[in-house]
Amino acid sequence: MKLKSAHLLFFISLLVIFVFFFLEFFNPPQKRTREYEVESEEISYSGNLQVENFEEAKKLLRKFYAQNTFETFYCGCAFTGSHVQLDSCPFKPSSPKNKRAKRIEWEHVVPASQFGQHFPSWKKGHKNCRNTYGKKFKGRRCAQLISQKYRLIEADLYNLVPAIGEVNAMRSNYPVGILEEGKNLLKGCETKIFKNKIEPRVEVRGLMARIYLYMDKTYPGYEIINSENKTFLESWSKKYPPNEHEIKRNQYIENVQGNSFIKL
């Protein structure tokens, strides 16, 4: 009898432990959701309130560019879907094996880090930013997870353009600027990247300037335009007015995103 009682007590203990771990690990979504809701910031700007995240933004842009012929933003290469037609332009990949040189990526003209670094979850992380091994992380991934406000700004369609993946990587988060004639890390491309700056080709200089002006006006407080770039950005915007593609692009974005671009 004593043996049976011991067995019974053992199995009851196992059952209690199992129930505890089941409730702890398989029933916390509601708890986590409430914690994320606490992180929701007040959103009072006039920018993107419709496109919820970067993935949705990319789908909407693919839809537009599938119906409207345009070249890659920085180097003027033709593309179909996500495939760059390298024989259509003088751009030279750094290596024939570089897969990013053959694919389209959606580039933030105003780098995500420009506004992202102002979010606490980007800069310091958050208690809910842990990987499957429990290790903490911060930066863009954490801001995407924690902040609705960040996700909306990151997904603003006006700030996204099609770019060659390799060029996107080389641009990194370098600020826009004016470079001296001479060296250029981009081979065969009129856009110049050198000394941690990027100077766009003439054909997109006006649009790039207007994107910066739009982001600075729409999302104040992120130091997007400063004393170093304000003068030449305003000058480019006036000197290079919107072309037919830009007008059509802005109309599409306004329809799906709900807010208008800057008016000249």
ChimeraX commands (.cxc) that place a marker at each C-alpha (Angstrom):
marker #1 position 0.00,0.00,0.00 radius 0.5
marker #1 position 2.83,2.34,0.91 radius 0.5
marker #1 position 4.41,1.67,-2.49 radius 0.5
marker #1 position 1.17,2.41,-4.34 radius 0.5
marker #1 position 0.67,5.63,-2.36 radius 0.5
marker #1 position 4.21,6.73,-3.22 radius 0.5
marker #1 position 3.56,6.03,-6.91 radius 0.5
marker #1 position 0.29,7.94,-6.76 radius 0.5
marker #1 position 1.96,10.92,-5.08 radius 0.5
marker #1 position 4.73,10.84,-7.70 radius 0.5
marker #1 position 2.27,10.90,-10.61 radius 0.5
marker #1 position 0.22,13.69,-8.99 radius 0.5
marker #1 position 3.40,15.73,-8.60 radius 0.5
marker #1 position 4.27,15.18,-12.26 radius 0.5
marker #1 position 0.76,16.24,-13.27 radius 0.5
marker #1 position 0.98,19.45,-11.23 radius 0.5
marker #1 position 4.38,20.28,-12.77 radius 0.5
marker #1 position 3.04,19.59,-16.27 radius 0.5
marker #1 position -0.01,21.82,-15.75 radius 0.5
marker #1 position 2.20,24.62,-14.37 radius 0.5
marker #1 position 4.56,24.58,-17.36 radius 0.5
marker #1 position 1.67,24.30,-19.81 radius 0.5
marker #1 position 0.03,27.42,-18.39 radius 0.5
marker #1 position 3.33,29.26,-18.19 radius 0.5
marker #1 position 4.56,28.62,-21.74 radius 0.5
marker #1 position 1.47,27.99,-23.81 radius 0.5
marker #1 position -0.91,30.55,-22.41 radius 0.5
marker #1 position 1.01,33.87,-22.24 radius 0.5
marker #1 position -0.03,35.55,-25.56 radius 0.5
marker #1 position -2.70,37.65,-23.87 radius 0.5
marker #1 position -0.18,38.78,-21.28 radius 0.5
marker #1 position 2.37,39.74,-23.96 radius 0.5
marker #1 position -0.26,41.54,-26.03 radius 0.5
marker #1 position -1.17,43.74,-23.08 radius 0.5
marker #1 position 2.49,44.58,-22.55 radius 0.5
marker #1 position 2.88,45.61,-26.19 radius 0.5
marker #1 position -0.21,47.79,-26.00 radius 0.5
marker #1 position 1.45,49.74,-23.20 radius 0.5
marker #1 position 4.26,50.55,-25.65 radius 0.5
marker #1 position 1.88,52.18,-28.15 radius 0.5
marker #1 position 2.82,55.86,-28.51 radius 0.5
marker #1 position 0.58,58.79,-29.24 radius 0.5
marker #1 position 0.54,59.36,-33.01 radius 0.5
marker #1 position -0.25,62.94,-33.93 radius 0.5
marker #1 position 1.62,63.48,-37.21 radius 0.5
marker #1 position 0.07,63.79,-40.69 radius 0.5
marker #1 position 2.04,60.96,-42.28 radius 0.5
marker #1 position 1.39,57.29,-42.89 radius 0.5
marker #1 position -1.46,55.84,-40.85 radius 0.5
marker #1 position -2.64,53.19,-43.32 radius 0.5
marker #1 position 0.32,50.97,-44.28 radius 0.5
marker #1 position 0.97,48.98,-41.12 radius 0.5
marker #1 position 4.49,47.66,-41.67 radius 0.5
marker #1 position 7.45,47.36,-44.04 radius 0.5
marker #1 position 6.33,44.02,-45.49 radius 0.5
marker #1 position 2.95,45.45,-46.48 radius 0.5
marker #1 position 4.70,48.49,-47.95 radius 0.5
marker #1 position 6.85,46.32,-50.22 radius 0.5
marker #1 position 3.80,44.47,-51.54 radius 0.5
marker #1 position 2.07,47.74,-52.41 radius 0.5
marker #1 position 5.17,49.07,-54.18 radius 0.5
marker #1 position 5.64,45.88,-56.19 radius 0.5
marker #1 position 2.05,46.27,-57.39 radius 0.5
marker #1 position 2.69,49.82,-58.59 radius 0.5
marker #1 position 6.00,49.12,-60.33 radius 0.5
marker #1 position 4.60,46.02,-62.02 radius 0.5
marker #1 position 2.24,48.35,-63.88 radius 0.5
marker #1 position 4.61,51.29,-64.39 radius 0.5
marker #1 position 7.97,51.14,-66.13 radius 0.5
marker #1 position 10.77,52.71,-64.13 radius 0.5
marker #1 position 14.49,52.22,-63.57 radius 0.5
marker #1 position 16.35,51.44,-60.38 radius 0.5
marker #1 position 16.63,54.65,-58.38 radius 0.5
marker #1 position 20.38,55.11,-58.06 radius 0.5
marker #1 position 21.80,53.55,-61.22 radius 0.5
marker #1 position 19.01,53.65,-63.81 radius 0.5
marker #1 position 18.83,49.92,-64.58 radius 0.5
marker #1 position 15.68,48.31,-65.96 radius 0.5
marker #1 position 14.06,45.64,-63.80 radius 0.5
marker #1 position 11.19,43.18,-63.92 radius 0.5
marker #1 position 9.65,42.09,-60.66 radius 0.5
marker #1 position 12.60,41.52,-58.34 radius 0.5
marker #1 position 15.11,40.86,-61.13 radius 0.5
marker #1 position 17.55,43.55,-62.28 radius 0.5
marker #1 position 18.41,43.59,-65.98 radius 0.5
marker #1 position 22.11,44.33,-65.66 radius 0.5
marker #1 position 22.63,44.44,-69.42 radius 0.5
marker #1 position 20.33,47.49,-69.58 radius 0.5
marker #1 position 22.73,49.85,-67.80 radius 0.5
marker #1 position 26.45,50.46,-67.27 radius 0.5
marker #1 position 26.43,49.46,-63.58 radius 0.5
marker #1 position 29.12,46.88,-62.81 radius 0.5
marker #1 position 28.64,44.48,-59.88 radius 0.5
marker #1 position 31.61,44.04,-57.56 radius 0.5
marker #1 position 31.50,40.31,-58.30 radius 0.5
marker #1 position 29.63,38.08,-60.78 radius 0.5
marker #1 position 28.65,35.92,-57.79 radius 0.5
marker #1 position 27.06,38.77,-55.85 radius 0.5
marker #1 position 23.38,37.78,-55.70 radius 0.5
marker #1 position 22.29,41.18,-54.38 radius 0.5
marker #1 position 23.56,42.78,-57.60 radius 0.5
marker #1 position 20.80,40.98,-59.49 radius 0.5
marker #1 position 17.81,41.65,-57.26 radius 0.5
marker #1 position 15.59,44.57,-56.38 radius 0.5
marker #1 position 15.43,45.75,-52.77 radius 0.5
marker #1 position 13.29,48.53,-51.33 radius 0.5
marker #1 position 15.57,51.29,-50.16 radius 0.5
marker #1 position 14.75,53.87,-47.51 radius 0.5
marker #1 position 15.90,57.16,-49.05 radius 0.5
marker #1 position 15.99,58.65,-45.57 radius 0.5
marker #1 position 17.71,55.73,-43.79 radius 0.5
marker #1 position 15.66,53.86,-41.20 radius 0.5
marker #1 position 18.39,54.50,-38.65 radius 0.5
marker #1 position 17.93,58.27,-39.12 radius 0.5
marker #1 position 14.57,58.17,-37.37 radius 0.5
marker #1 position 14.91,54.76,-35.71 radius 0.5
marker #1 position 17.73,55.79,-33.39 radius 0.5
marker #1 position 15.31,58.17,-31.68 radius 0.5
marker #1 position 13.16,55.27,-30.46 radius 0.5
marker #1 position 14.07,53.81,-27.02 radius 0.5
marker #1 position 13.48,50.26,-28.25 radius 0.5
marker #1 position 16.02,50.80,-31.08 radius 0.5
marker #1 position 18.62,52.44,-28.88 radius 0.5
marker #1 position 18.28,50.51,-25.64 radius 0.5
marker #1 position 16.16,47.47,-26.46 radius 0.5
marker #1 position 13.10,46.29,-24.55 radius 0.5
marker #1 position 12.27,43.51,-22.10 radius 0.5
marker #1 position 10.25,41.74,-24.81 radius 0.5
marker #1 position 13.08,41.84,-27.36 radius 0.5
marker #1 position 14.61,38.40,-26.84 radius 0.5
marker #1 position 15.42,35.66,-29.35 radius 0.5
marker #1 position 14.43,32.02,-29.00 radius 0.5
marker #1 position 17.43,31.47,-26.72 radius 0.5
marker #1 position 16.43,34.31,-24.42 radius 0.5
marker #1 position 19.23,36.62,-25.57 radius 0.5
marker #1 position 18.34,40.32,-25.64 radius 0.5
marker #1 position 18.53,42.35,-28.84 radius 0.5
marker #1 position 17.91,45.96,-29.86 radius 0.5
marker #1 position 18.07,48.08,-33.02 radius 0.5
marker #1 position 15.71,47.93,-35.98 radius 0.5
marker #1 position 14.32,44.49,-35.22 radius 0.5
marker #1 position 13.36,45.48,-31.67 radius 0.5
marker #1 position 11.77,48.76,-32.82 radius 0.5
marker #1 position 9.70,46.84,-35.39 radius 0.5
marker #1 position 8.48,44.49,-32.68 radius 0.5
marker #1 position 7.72,47.05,-30.00 radius 0.5
marker #1 position 6.75,50.37,-31.57 radius 0.5
marker #1 position 3.68,50.90,-33.75 radius 0.5
marker #1 position 4.86,54.44,-34.43 radius 0.5
marker #1 position 8.19,53.20,-35.75 radius 0.5
marker #1 position 6.50,50.60,-37.97 radius 0.5
marker #1 position 4.29,53.26,-39.57 radius 0.5
marker #1 position 7.19,55.61,-40.29 radius 0.5
marker #1 position 9.32,52.75,-41.63 radius 0.5
marker #1 position 6.47,51.76,-43.96 radius 0.5
marker #1 position 5.89,55.24,-45.43 radius 0.5
marker #1 position 5.73,54.57,-49.18 radius 0.5
marker #1 position 7.02,58.01,-50.17 radius 0.5
marker #1 position 10.38,57.15,-48.60 radius 0.5
marker #1 position 10.83,53.84,-50.43 radius 0.5
marker #1 position 12.37,53.35,-53.88 radius 0.5
marker #1 position 13.55,50.35,-55.93 radius 0.5
marker #1 position 17.31,49.88,-55.76 radius 0.5
marker #1 position 19.86,47.24,-56.73 radius 0.5
marker #1 position 20.54,45.17,-53.63 radius 0.5
marker #1 position 24.30,45.65,-53.82 radius 0.5
marker #1 position 23.87,49.42,-54.12 radius 0.5
marker #1 position 21.48,49.37,-51.18 radius 0.5
marker #1 position 24.17,47.61,-49.13 radius 0.5
marker #1 position 26.89,50.04,-50.22 radius 0.5
marker #1 position 24.76,53.09,-49.46 radius 0.5
marker #1 position 24.23,51.72,-45.92 radius 0.5
marker #1 position 22.85,54.60,-43.83 radius 0.5
marker #1 position 25.13,57.28,-45.31 radius 0.5
marker #1 position 23.68,60.80,-45.44 radius 0.5
marker #1 position 23.01,62.61,-48.71 radius 0.5
marker #1 position 25.63,65.17,-49.64 radius 0.5
marker #1 position 27.72,66.76,-52.38 radius 0.5
marker #1 position 30.93,64.95,-53.33 radius 0.5
marker #1 position 33.94,66.17,-55.26 radius 0.5
marker #1 position 34.54,64.83,-58.74 radius 0.5
marker #1 position 36.68,61.73,-58.79 radius 0.5
marker #1 position 36.41,58.52,-56.86 radius 0.5
marker #1 position 33.20,56.52,-56.70 radius 0.5
marker #1 position 32.67,53.12,-55.09 radius 0.5
marker #1 position 29.85,52.42,-57.56 radius 0.5
marker #1 position 31.30,51.24,-60.86 radius 0.5
marker #1 position 29.47,52.47,-63.95 radius 0.5
marker #1 position 26.82,54.33,-61.93 radius 0.5
marker #1 position 26.27,58.09,-61.98 radius 0.5
marker #1 position 25.22,58.11,-58.34 radius 0.5
marker #1 position 28.34,58.50,-56.22 radius 0.5
marker #1 position 29.09,56.82,-52.92 radius 0.5
marker #1 position 32.33,57.83,-51.27 radius 0.5
marker #1 position 33.64,59.00,-47.89 radius 0.5
marker #1 position 30.45,57.84,-46.14 radius 0.5
marker #1 position 28.18,60.04,-48.26 radius 0.5
marker #1 position 25.87,59.55,-51.22 radius 0.5
marker #1 position 25.24,61.99,-54.05 radius 0.5
marker #1 position 22.37,60.88,-56.32 radius 0.5
marker #1 position 22.44,61.02,-60.11 radius 0.5
marker #1 position 20.89,64.10,-61.69 radius 0.5
marker #1 position 17.74,62.27,-62.85 radius 0.5
marker #1 position 16.56,61.55,-59.29 radius 0.5
marker #1 position 18.17,64.45,-57.45 radius 0.5
marker #1 position 14.93,66.41,-57.24 radius 0.5
marker #1 position 12.88,63.45,-56.02 radius 0.5
marker #1 position 15.48,62.53,-53.42 radius 0.5
marker #1 position 15.48,66.10,-52.12 radius 0.5
marker #1 position 11.68,66.20,-51.94 radius 0.5
marker #1 position 11.61,62.90,-50.06 radius 0.5
marker #1 position 13.97,64.35,-47.46 radius 0.5
marker #1 position 11.89,67.54,-47.22 radius 0.5
marker #1 position 8.69,65.50,-46.90 radius 0.5
marker #1 position 10.05,63.22,-44.18 radius 0.5
marker #1 position 11.45,66.14,-42.21 radius 0.5
marker #1 position 8.17,68.06,-42.36 radius 0.5
marker #1 position 5.89,65.08,-41.78 radius 0.5
marker #1 position 7.85,63.48,-38.94 radius 0.5
marker #1 position 9.39,66.37,-36.96 radius 0.5
marker #1 position 11.88,65.76,-34.21 radius 0.5
marker #1 position 14.07,63.20,-35.98 radius 0.5
marker #1 position 16.74,65.63,-37.25 radius 0.5
marker #1 position 16.35,64.50,-40.87 radius 0.5
marker #1 position 17.31,67.88,-42.31 radius 0.5
marker #1 position 20.04,69.98,-40.72 radius 0.5
marker #1 position 22.24,72.97,-41.47 radius 0.5
marker #1 position 24.55,70.82,-43.59 radius 0.5
marker #1 position 21.96,69.58,-46.08 radius 0.5
marker #1 position 19.06,72.04,-45.98 radius 0.5
marker #1 position 20.41,74.50,-48.57 radius 0.5
marker #1 position 21.29,72.05,-51.34 radius 0.5
marker #1 position 18.18,69.93,-50.78 radius 0.5
marker #1 position 15.90,72.94,-51.21 radius 0.5
marker #1 position 17.95,73.98,-54.24 radius 0.5
marker #1 position 17.67,70.53,-55.85 radius 0.5
marker #1 position 13.93,70.43,-55.24 radius 0.5
marker #1 position 13.45,73.69,-57.17 radius 0.5
marker #1 position 16.01,72.98,-59.89 radius 0.5
marker #1 position 14.72,69.48,-60.73 radius 0.5
marker #1 position 10.88,69.56,-60.75 radius 0.5
marker #1 position 8.74,66.38,-60.65 radius 0.5
marker #1 position 8.57,64.37,-63.86 radius 0.5
marker #1 position 5.68,62.25,-65.10 radius 0.5
marker #1 position 6.79,59.17,-63.18 radius 0.5
marker #1 position 7.07,61.01,-59.88 radius 0.5
marker #1 position 3.62,62.56,-60.32 radius 0.5
marker #1 position 2.08,59.16,-61.08 radius 0.5
marker #1 position 3.94,57.57,-58.15 radius 0.5
marker #1 position 2.74,60.23,-55.74 radius 0.5
marker #1 position -0.86,59.85,-56.90 radius 0.5
marker #1 position -0.74,56.10,-56.32 radius 0.5
marker #1 position 0.80,56.48,-52.85 radius 0.5
marker #1 position -1.71,59.14,-51.83 radius 0.5
marker #1 position -4.55,56.81,-52.84 radius 0.5
marker #1 position -3.31,53.82,-50.83 radius 0.5
marker #1 position -1.61,55.63,-47.93 radius 0.5
marker #1 position -4.05,58.50,-47.46 radius 0.5
marker #1 position -1.71,61.49,-47.11 radius 0.5
marker #1 position -0.24,63.79,-49.76 radius 0.5
marker #1 position 3.35,64.52,-50.73 radius 0.5
marker #1 position 4.91,67.97,-50.39 radius 0.5
marker #1 position 3.66,70.72,-52.69 radius 0.5
marker #1 position 6.20,72.90,-54.52 radius 0.5
marker link #1:1,2 radius 0.2
marker link #1:2,3 radius 0.2
marker link #1:3,4 radius 0.2
marker link #1:4,5 radius 0.2
marker link #1:5,6 radius 0.2
marker link #1:6,7 radius 0.2
marker link #1:7,8 radius 0.2
marker link #1:8,9 radius 0.2
marker link #1:9,10 radius 0.2
marker link #1:10,11 radius 0.2
marker link #1:11,12 radius 0.2
marker link #1:12,13 radius 0.2
marker link #1:13,14 radius 0.2
marker link #1:14,15 radius 0.2
marker link #1:15,16 radius 0.2
marker link #1:16,17 radius 0.2
marker link #1:17,18 radius 0.2
marker link #1:18,19 radius 0.2
marker link #1:19,20 radius 0.2
marker link #1:20,21 radius 0.2
marker link #1:21,22 radius 0.2
marker link #1:22,23 radius 0.2
marker link #1:23,24 radius 0.2
marker link #1:24,25 radius 0.2
marker link #1:25,26 radius 0.2
marker link #1:26,27 radius 0.2
marker link #1:27,28 radius 0.2
marker link #1:28,29 radius 0.2
marker link #1:29,30 radius 0.2
marker link #1:30,31 radius 0.2
marker link #1:31,32 radius 0.2
marker link #1:32,33 radius 0.2
marker link #1:33,34 radius 0.2
marker link #1:34,35 radius 0.2
marker link #1:35,36 radius 0.2
marker link #1:36,37 radius 0.2
marker link #1:37,38 radius 0.2
marker link #1:38,39 radius 0.2
marker link #1:39,40 radius 0.2
marker link #1:40,41 radius 0.2
marker link #1:41,42 radius 0.2
marker link #1:42,43 radius 0.2
marker link #1:43,44 radius 0.2
marker link #1:44,45 radius 0.2
marker link #1:45,46 radius 0.2
marker link #1:46,47 radius 0.2
marker link #1:47,48 radius 0.2
marker link #1:48,49 radius 0.2
marker link #1:49,50 radius 0.2
marker link #1:50,51 radius 0.2
marker link #1:51,52 radius 0.2
marker link #1:52,53 radius 0.2
marker link #1:53,54 radius 0.2
marker link #1:54,55 radius 0.2
marker link #1:55,56 radius 0.2
marker link #1:56,57 radius 0.2
marker link #1:57,58 radius 0.2
marker link #1:58,59 radius 0.2
marker link #1:59,60 radius 0.2
marker link #1:60,61 radius 0.2
marker link #1:61,62 radius 0.2
marker link #1:62,63 radius 0.2
marker link #1:63,64 radius 0.2
marker link #1:64,65 radius 0.2
marker link #1:65,66 radius 0.2
marker link #1:66,67 radius 0.2
marker link #1:67,68 radius 0.2
marker link #1:68,69 radius 0.2
marker link #1:69,70 radius 0.2
marker link #1:70,71 radius 0.2
marker link #1:71,72 radius 0.2
marker link #1:72,73 radius 0.2
marker link #1:73,74 radius 0.2
marker link #1:74,75 radius 0.2
marker link #1:75,76 radius 0.2
marker link #1:76,77 radius 0.2
marker link #1:77,78 radius 0.2
marker link #1:78,79 radius 0.2
marker link #1:79,80 radius 0.2
marker link #1:80,81 radius 0.2
marker link #1:81,82 radius 0.2
marker link #1:82,83 radius 0.2
marker link #1:83,84 radius 0.2
marker link #1:84,85 radius 0.2
marker link #1:85,86 radius 0.2
marker link #1:86,87 radius 0.2
marker link #1:87,88 radius 0.2
marker link #1:88,89 radius 0.2
marker link #1:89,90 radius 0.2
marker link #1:90,91 radius 0.2
marker link #1:91,92 radius 0.2
marker link #1:92,93 radius 0.2
marker link #1:93,94 radius 0.2
marker link #1:94,95 radius 0.2
marker link #1:95,96 radius 0.2
marker link #1:96,97 radius 0.2
marker link #1:97,98 radius 0.2
marker link #1:98,99 radius 0.2
marker link #1:99,100 radius 0.2
marker link #1:100,101 radius 0.2
marker link #1:101,102 radius 0.2
marker link #1:102,103 radius 0.2
marker link #1:103,104 radius 0.2
marker link #1:104,105 radius 0.2
marker link #1:105,106 radius 0.2
marker link #1:106,107 radius 0.2
marker link #1:107,108 radius 0.2
marker link #1:108,109 radius 0.2
marker link #1:109,110 radius 0.2
marker link #1:110,111 radius 0.2
marker link #1:111,112 radius 0.2
marker link #1:112,113 radius 0.2
marker link #1:113,114 radius 0.2
marker link #1:114,115 radius 0.2
marker link #1:115,116 radius 0.2
marker link #1:116,117 radius 0.2
marker link #1:117,118 radius 0.2
marker link #1:118,119 radius 0.2
marker link #1:119,120 radius 0.2
marker link #1:120,121 radius 0.2
marker link #1:121,122 radius 0.2
marker link #1:122,123 radius 0.2
marker link #1:123,124 radius 0.2
marker link #1:124,125 radius 0.2
marker link #1:125,126 radius 0.2
marker link #1:126,127 radius 0.2
marker link #1:127,128 radius 0.2
marker link #1:128,129 radius 0.2
marker link #1:129,130 radius 0.2
marker link #1:130,131 radius 0.2
marker link #1:131,132 radius 0.2
marker link #1:132,133 radius 0.2
marker link #1:133,134 radius 0.2
marker link #1:134,135 radius 0.2
marker link #1:135,136 radius 0.2
marker link #1:136,137 radius 0.2
marker link #1:137,138 radius 0.2
marker link #1:138,139 radius 0.2
marker link #1:139,140 radius 0.2
marker link #1:140,141 radius 0.2
marker link #1:141,142 radius 0.2
marker link #1:142,143 radius 0.2
marker link #1:143,144 radius 0.2
marker link #1:144,145 radius 0.2
marker link #1:145,146 radius 0.2
marker link #1:146,147 radius 0.2
marker link #1:147,148 radius 0.2
marker link #1:148,149 radius 0.2
marker link #1:149,150 radius 0.2
marker link #1:150,151 radius 0.2
marker link #1:151,152 radius 0.2
marker link #1:152,153 radius 0.2
marker link #1:153,154 radius 0.2
marker link #1:154,155 radius 0.2
marker link #1:155,156 radius 0.2
marker link #1:156,157 radius 0.2
marker link #1:157,158 radius 0.2
marker link #1:158,159 radius 0.2
marker link #1:159,160 radius 0.2
marker link #1:160,161 radius 0.2
marker link #1:161,162 radius 0.2
marker link #1:162,163 radius 0.2
marker link #1:163,164 radius 0.2
marker link #1:164,165 radius 0.2
marker link #1:165,166 radius 0.2
marker link #1:166,167 radius 0.2
marker link #1:167,168 radius 0.2
marker link #1:168,169 radius 0.2
marker link #1:169,170 radius 0.2
marker link #1:170,171 radius 0.2
marker link #1:171,172 radius 0.2
marker link #1:172,173 radius 0.2
marker link #1:173,174 radius 0.2
marker link #1:174,175 radius 0.2
marker link #1:175,176 radius 0.2
marker link #1:176,177 radius 0.2
marker link #1:177,178 radius 0.2
marker link #1:178,179 radius 0.2
marker link #1:179,180 radius 0.2
marker link #1:180,181 radius 0.2
marker link #1:181,182 radius 0.2
marker link #1:182,183 radius 0.2
marker link #1:183,184 radius 0.2
marker link #1:184,185 radius 0.2
marker link #1:185,186 radius 0.2
marker link #1:186,187 radius 0.2
marker link #1:187,188 radius 0.2
marker link #1:188,189 radius 0.2
marker link #1:189,190 radius 0.2
marker link #1:190,191 radius 0.2
marker link #1:191,192 radius 0.2
marker link #1:192,193 radius 0.2
marker link #1:193,194 radius 0.2
marker link #1:194,195 radius 0.2
marker link #1:195,196 radius 0.2
marker link #1:196,197 radius 0.2
marker link #1:197,198 radius 0.2
marker link #1:198,199 radius 0.2
marker link #1:199,200 radius 0.2
marker link #1:200,201 radius 0.2
marker link #1:201,202 radius 0.2
marker link #1:202,203 radius 0.2
marker link #1:203,204 radius 0.2
marker link #1:204,205 radius 0.2
marker link #1:205,206 radius 0.2
marker link #1:206,207 radius 0.2
marker link #1:207,208 radius 0.2
marker link #1:208,209 radius 0.2
marker link #1:209,210 radius 0.2
marker link #1:210,211 radius 0.2
marker link #1:211,212 radius 0.2
marker link #1:212,213 radius 0.2
marker link #1:213,214 radius 0.2
marker link #1:214,215 radius 0.2
marker link #1:215,216 radius 0.2
marker link #1:216,217 radius 0.2
marker link #1:217,218 radius 0.2
marker link #1:218,219 radius 0.2
marker link #1:219,220 radius 0.2
marker link #1:220,221 radius 0.2
marker link #1:221,222 radius 0.2
marker link #1:222,223 radius 0.2
marker link #1:223,224 radius 0.2
marker link #1:224,225 radius 0.2
marker link #1:225,226 radius 0.2
marker link #1:226,227 radius 0.2
marker link #1:227,228 radius 0.2
marker link #1:228,229 radius 0.2
marker link #1:229,230 radius 0.2
marker link #1:230,231 radius 0.2
marker link #1:231,232 radius 0.2
marker link #1:232,233 radius 0.2
marker link #1:233,234 radius 0.2
marker link #1:234,235 radius 0.2
marker link #1:235,236 radius 0.2
marker link #1:236,237 radius 0.2
marker link #1:237,238 radius 0.2
marker link #1:238,239 radius 0.2
marker link #1:239,240 radius 0.2
marker link #1:240,241 radius 0.2
marker link #1:241,242 radius 0.2
marker link #1:242,243 radius 0.2
marker link #1:243,244 radius 0.2
marker link #1:244,245 radius 0.2
marker link #1:245,246 radius 0.2
marker link #1:246,247 radius 0.2
marker link #1:247,248 radius 0.2
marker link #1:248,249 radius 0.2
marker link #1:249,250 radius 0.2
marker link #1:250,251 radius 0.2
marker link #1:251,252 radius 0.2
marker link #1:252,253 radius 0.2
marker link #1:253,254 radius 0.2
marker link #1:254,255 radius 0.2
marker link #1:255,256 radius 0.2
marker link #1:256,257 radius 0.2
marker link #1:257,258 radius 0.2
marker link #1:258,259 radius 0.2
marker link #1:259,260 radius 0.2
marker link #1:260,261 radius 0.2
marker link #1:261,262 radius 0.2
marker link #1:262,263 radius 0.2
marker link #1:263,264 radius 0.2
view
